[in-house]
């Protein structure tokens, strides 16, 4: 299917692995010029080298999105590299502070909310001018099942992702008349470095293998994931890429769950 976005320009944050990497590849396959960004320059360069891209179609800008100054510098670097962007995919995020509520201090909350809520707000503010310039634009935020089905051992992350959903819904009303559409994709338990780390920790704590940790996690913590497996990053990236496209021209203010049924409500 031709997604109708050949010649567009996109910025993908959190792009050195997982859903972000696969989204960048799918956009490149649609003849989109892509800027990939992530926190660590070396890891980003190594990851970008594995993307299949025509000459001149792929650019990389490392940025730590935890500070306003870094976000502003990201905007300047992206503009210098490709000019204005038409598409923003914000996938950068962290699991953040974990534990029961009484175990998480103020710093844990501030650090998690800074990365998972304030960073997407700042990045959007930095690029909103460019996204409004051409009368056509797309913003897609990677949120999580946790936004609508919070878990008691990672409340800062859940609250941040719920905040992104609310922010996106409100933002979707602001510029739709100008052709800028805003949506979210909420994955659950995708095979990414983040969930790899979670399962490695679980395996160590339980004294079991990695695969046994995944199996027990699915049975005990995610019983509504009816497919009984972790999702693949390209399964989420395909939905993100669709929402970036001309084929999603009547989709605005929506949340697409890519979760195998994990969220147990309608």
N, C-alpha and C positions, 0 to 999 in steps of 0.2 A: 504493500500500500504506500502510495506517495503521500507523505505527511504534509507536503506543501510548505516546507520551511527551508528549502535550499536557498543559500545565500544569506540566511539570518546569522546573527552572532549571539553566542551564549556565554555566560559565566556559570561555572559549576563549582561550588565550594564543597569541601569535604570530598575531594575527587581523587585522593591517592589510593583508594581501595573501595571495595564493596559496591554499594548502590551508586555512589558518585562516579566511580570509574566506569561502570557499565553504562550509566547515563551519558557520560561524555562520549563513549564509543558509539552508542546508538545515535547520538546527535551528529557525530562526525560521519556516520554512515548515511545520514540524510543530507549531507553536503552543507552542514552548518559549520561556521568557524567557531571554535571552542577555546575558551580560556579556562584552564583547570587551576584550582587553588587549594592549598592545604597548608597546615601549620609548619611542617618540617620541609625545608628546601630540598635536602638530599633525597628523602623518601618520595617527595613529589616528582623530582626529576627522574628517579628510577621507575616510578609508576608510569609517568608520561611517556617514557621510552617504549613501553609495551603497548601503547595505543596505536592503532592503525589510522594514519591520517595523511591526506595529501599534503604536499609541500605548502607551507604557509597557512594551513588550516588550524593548527594546534599551537597554543601559547600556554605558558605556565607562569604563575605569579604566587610565590609563597607569602602567606600572611597569617599572623596570629590574631584572630578576630576577637580576642578578649579585651582589646583596648580600642578606644575611639580613634586614636592616632593611627593605629595599624589599619583600621577599616578605611579611613580617609586616604591613607597611602595606597591601599589596594585599588581604590577608585581611580587614583591618578595613574597608577601603573597599568591598569586595564585600559584606560582611555588612551594612554600612550601607545599601547600595543595594538589595539583594534578599533579605537574610536568608541562610538556608542554601542551599547548592547541592546538586543531585542528580547532576550530570554535570561532570566535569573533562576537558577536552581540552587536553593540553599540546603545543603545536606550536612554541613559541618555541625558536629555536636559531640557530647560526651555523656556517659552514663551518670557521672557526677557522684555526689555523696550518697552512700548507701548505708542502710541500717534502720532500726526502728526510730520513730520520730524523736524519742527522748535521747537518742544516741547521737543525733546530728546537730552540730553546733552552728552558730551564725555564719561562720566562714564557709562551711559546707553548702549552706543555702545560697550565699552570695556568689560563690564560685560557679555553682551549677546554673543558677539563673542568669549569670553574666554570659556564659557560653551558649546556653540553650534557648534563652529568650531575648536577652538584650542584644546579642550579636545579630540575630536575624533582623531585628528592628533597625539596628545601626546600618547593616549592609543594605537593607531596603532603602533607607533614607539616603544613603550615599549614591545609589543608582537610580532612584525614582525619576530624576530628571531625564536621564538617558532613556529609560523605559517608556517615558511619555512622549518622546520626541517624534517618533515616526508614525503615530496613529495606530500602532500594532505592537503588542507586547505580551509576554507571559511571565508570571512568577509562580514557581512551585516550591513549596516548603516540604521538607521531609519531617514529619512529626512521628507519631508512634501510636500503637494500640494503647499505650499507657495514658494518652491524653483523655481517652473516654472510659478506660477501664483501669484505674490507678491501682498500684500495688503498694502495700504498706511498708515495704523495705526500700523503696526508692522514691519517696514522695517529692523531693526537690525536682527530679527529672519529670515525674508525672505532672507536677504543677507547671513546669516550664513548657512542656509540650501542649498542655491544655491552653496555656497562654498564647502559644503560637497559633493554635486553631482559632481562638477568638480574635487575635490580631488579624489573621488572614481573612476571616469572614468580614470583619469591619472594613479592611482595606479593599476587599472585592467590590464594595459599594462606592468607593471613592473615584475610581478612574475607568470603570467599565465603559462609560460613554465615550471614552477616548480610545477604546480598543485594547486596554490593558486588563487582562484577565488573571485572577489570583486563585490558586487552588492548593490543596494539600494532599499528600500521600502518606498514609499511616501504615507502615509495615509492622509485622510481628515476627520476632525470632528468625531473622534472616541470617544466612551464613556469611558473617562479616567478621573482621578482626575484633569488633566490640563483643559480639556474642561468643567468639572463640575464647576471648579472655574470661568471660563469665563462666563458660563451661570448664575451662582449665582450672579456675578457682574452685568450682563445685567438685570437680573430680578429686582435687587435692584434699578438700575438706571431708569428702565422703570415703576417700581411699578406694576409688574405683577408676576405671578407664574413662577416657574422654567420651567414647561412644555410649558407655553406660551412664555417664552424667547427663548426656543429651536425652537419652531414653527416659531416665527418671524425672528429669525436668519437665519433659512433655507430659508425662503421666501425672505428676504431682502439682505442677505449677501452671500448665497450659492445657487443661483437659478439653477445651473446646476447639483446639486446632485439629480439625477433623481429618486432615491428610496425614497426621502423625509423623511429621518431619519438619526440619528447618526449611524455610524458603530459600531459594537461590536469589542472589542479588539482581540477576538479570530479570527475574520475574517482577520485582518492584520497579526496576529501571524502565521496563517496557511501559508501565503505566505513567511514570513520570514523563517519558518522552512523548507519549500520546498527549498529555496535558500541555506540553510545550508546543503542540502542533496546530496547524490550521484545522485539522479534523476535530479539535476540541473547541471550536469557535462559539459554541453555545453552552460551554461549561464554565461556570464562574461561582466562586464562593463555596466550592464543594470539598468534601473530604473523601478520598478513595482509600478504603481499607484493603491492604494486601496482607491478609493475616490468617488465611486458612480457616476462618470462622472463629478466631480467638476471642474477639469481642462478642460477648454473649447477649447482646441486645440488638434491636433493630435500629 
